[in-house]
Amino acid sequence: VDRAACELLLEVAPTSRELALNNRWFLQRVVRVLAEEHGIKQFIDFGSGLPTQRNVHQIAQEADPASRVVYVDNDPVVLALGQSLLDENDNTTILPVDMTDTDTIFGHPDFTRLIDLTRPVAALFVSVLHCLPDSAGPKALVDRVIDKLVPGSFVVVC
């Protein structure tokens, strides 16, 4: 079913494959640069989507095994696959929360266990904000997240 849907998508939008690959490569590059060149050790991936190869935690933990990553997604398939892949990684979790519900995200016990908001954090919004309708307030979401971060933090929007 997924392959059939992809074939239909490619008929309507032939560059979708390249767009998806470029977004993935961008995410991988930005995490590597933030971890290696800027010393960021905490990442929040909003609307993380299905886990694939070279995920945020894998790249960040290559730079520093103590790096911590919180993925945020409320899709049941993403959650099931993500939780099974992350069970053995104590420095990484996936929160079953709508990415616009920042109060729940920042107050979640797994979030507070992993992310120290007194230290710099990278908040990632990669290939996700366009999925939100204007009524969901994508700019307000980013603003709420920025308000929680200390100087030296990064916000990535793509």
Salt bridges, closest charged atoms under 4 A:
GLU36 OE1 - ARG32 NH1 3.92
GLU62 OE2 - ARG54 NH1 2.48
ASP64 OD2 - LYS41 NZ 3.44
ASP110 OD1 - ARG113 NE 3.62
ASP143 OD2 - LYS139 NZ 2.67
